[in-house]
Amino acid sequence: MNWCLVFFLIHHVMTCNINGESHCQLSSSVSGEDAKHCMEDVYTNLTNGDFQDSVKAMENLEDVLEMTKVVNTTSIYSGNLVALLNKPNSSTSLTIHANNSEAKLDTVPNSKVIVQLPSVLGAGPNNTLVFCMVTVPKTNLTLLEAAGSIYEGRLVGLSVSGKKVSGLQEHVNITMNVTTAINETQEPMCVFLNFSTKNYSSDGCQTLWRRGQTHITCSCDHLTYFGVLMVNSSPSPSDQKILSYITLIGCSLSLFGLSITVLLFISHKKFRADVSMKVHISLVFALILLNVHFLPSEMVAALSSTSLCVYMALALHYSLLATFSWMALEGFHLYLLLVRVFNIYIRRYLLKLSVVGWGVPAVIVSLVVIIDRTAYGYTPVDSSNPNGTAICYVTNTTAMMVTTMGMIGLVFLFNVIMLGVTVRRFISLRQGQETNRSSTKKDIFTLLGISTLLGITWGVGFFSVTTAGQYVFCILNSLQGFFIFLWFAMSLRKGQKSAAEVSNATQSTTEPKNRK
């Protein structure tokens, strides 16, 4: 999940030295020596400064380098910074080679980075093409790691004076040699640094790399500062296939179990009269909607019908939000039963719950449509692999993060608190009582059932950073509906057993009287 970022790089008077007077000052004429002094200031920031100062200094340096007066190709080196300034004679493609101390249009010894610039940049004699490679000192490697680990602390900046280059049909290719072994649990992802938000994004960049290769290529459609972010590796193709089968089987079992649950509710009068069961059955209906629209989503995405995909995306988003709404209401209902206990009568209680459970998701979906009419449609499951498996869902990344991840986080936090209250209540009730294996087993099964209704297993998604964690998340959540069916079946059996015990007790007390 990624954000679209916008760069604001216009500065008139800038400072980048944390100690003393800055050399990073713009004027109508900036000499190569001035640019070198500015690079020294930036290196000082990278060595001793904080994150905010360093990003600001790099931003200033880019503007200074663009304003530097050059006649021919000029290479500048200072500390851990290498720059190349070029005045293109014509709109032709260029290749830049760089190591830790020099950058040239020809090959250099021990090359660390190779940049291939397409001719479509449109740079001419009146423009300066700027290449700048920044390597963060090892003593301060965490400085620019706002979202993970930047490979070897290296960022590559590219710009053209007087031009904002984006949306290139022919991409810019930045190739970095792999000189440090990449952990098996991680994989590289090409990103760029946003000077405004101080964050990284992969929008407009593709990562060209296979495990075992000696280089990583970032293919991007714009110019800025690029780096390689080391992220936790996604499941392998074989694992992805297995996870897909698990999801298909689990959701199918859940849909079957949820359908049986509805039949059990309809056919048993005792269930229909119980307010708590009515709350549970609303969650069941939400899960049925979710599974009905999720299972065929991949197949619909493969079709050419845009309108059908938009409907499927909108319905899937609504049913997912409704599911979380009813999970939150399960937590609220549990609060009334365990905390307030007395004086919990609420006029038209079920109607009010239904307005919240079904109405709030409808309002959210409507707002998304009003704000962005193209927010629903075809979207890849893995944003780093746009040609991979796709479903019909929310295409607007911000809307998806705010409405989906935001709601999951809030509901999970609230329901974890409610589960904690429940556990505490159970412990207080058991104090002073003799505990045995049967009562402990009963309490455990009750808490597991409550956890399923509260959707606690969805919280596993926040911690499933490994493949094993993703398997656990996939199994538990695809089978949530089936677990609820088992809980309903056990409740029915428990009710029938209690009714039978009452009937036997009544019969045993009336038989002696009948004999008299």
Phi, psi and omega in degrees: 000124190225156178255144173279128186246147181240135183263135173238105189242023184263114179225142181254315176234119189228149175229142182221008179256123183281345179231110177091193184284139180275146174261356181272068180241132181277142173208177181293340180221113178245122181275166177300325178293321177298317180298321179295318177298322178296320178297325177295320177298317180297318179299323177298318177297317181295332182276319188240344187277178176263181186298313183299314181297319184291317179295320178298317181295319178295321178296317178296319181299321180300317179293320179297315180297323179294329182270354182292133180282120177226149176256309177244187178295127183235131177251134181234138181225135176203120180061237179258025180239134177231131180231150175226125179247129185226135173257099183297137176280333180204170181279074179241160178290150181229152175234126182246132177246142181212144169237199186287349185228353179206157177223132182218165172279348174257172179294149177233152179297145177051047183300131178263324185223138173233125181246128176250114182257128181283164180287340184289000175298331178073022179280135180232192183300336182272356181248154173248124177269123187248127171241132179217122178252123182248126176242115182291133179304144182300335179288349184221041188295336181280358187302312185257021184258062182289337184228021180145207183250115177282126185301121180055018179062028187253131174236141180243118181259136178226135178201164176233125182299137177075006182223141171255108188262118177205164178064035181292134175289319176260116190286158170274132181248120177249115182251123178248132178286139178275106180252347177237132183303138179265126181303145181296335181272000181233161174213153183281147174223124181287130182222169172231154182266124177271116181293334184282311183267352183056043182222171180251150177215151178255007181301130178082004181236141174244141179261117180254100184196141172232145183303131182103343179289153182266008179208157177238129180246127175256118180253109189234155184257019180206176180242136175183205175267123183247154175206173178248114182267128178273117183241162176298131186294138176284164180302148177293164179306321179293319177294320179298321179294317179296317179298325177295317179294319178299316180297316180298312181293314182297315180293325178294316177297319179297317180297319177296312181297320179294324177295318177296323179299318178298317178297318178298319180295317182292322187275353181240115184298326181297321177295316183294336181271349184270123181298317180299319179294328177292325175293316180298319184290334175293319175296322178299315179297321178297318179292325176298315177300319181297313182290324180297324181268337180281318185303315181269005186299317180296321180292319179294323180296332180282346179278170182264004182276106180291318182296321179293322179293321178296316177300314182297319179295315180295316180293322179294318179296316180297313183293326177293316178295322178295322178299315179290328177298315181287332173296318178296321178291330173298318177295319178295317179297321178296323177299316180297321183287323187262328186262306182283317176058294180266156176055049181254011180292128177233125182296132182052048185302309183295324178295318180293320176297320181294323178298318179288311185297321181258335184278318181301313177301323179296321178295317181298313180297319179297319179296320179298317180295319181294317182289318182217105183291343180260019186286347182242139178159210184285126179215135180290145178295320178251111184296337179279352179229079185297341180266004181275201180300137181229155174228174175263112183203199181286124180269336179283112186299317181296315179298320180294316181294316183290311186281323184271296182295323178298315181291320177301315181298315181294314180296318180298314180298314180297314184286332174295320176297317179295323177294321177298320176298320180296314179299317179297321179296318179297317181296318180294325179289329182277346179294133181085355178253152176284124179262141176227178184297324183292315182291321178296317178297320179296317179297319180297314179295324178296315180294323177296319178296318178295319179299323179293316180294327180278350179070033181299329183296339178295336178293342178300332181299332179285344184241004183275067181274348178251166178297320179299318178297324179291326175296315180298314180300315183295316182294310185296317186278329176291335181261009182303315180297323179291322177296321178295321176301315179298321180295319177297316181297319178293323177295320178296315179296319178297318179295318179293322179294319179295320178296322179293320179295319178296318180297318179294320180294320179296318181295321181290332180276336181268338182299315179301322180295322181293327180291327177292000000 
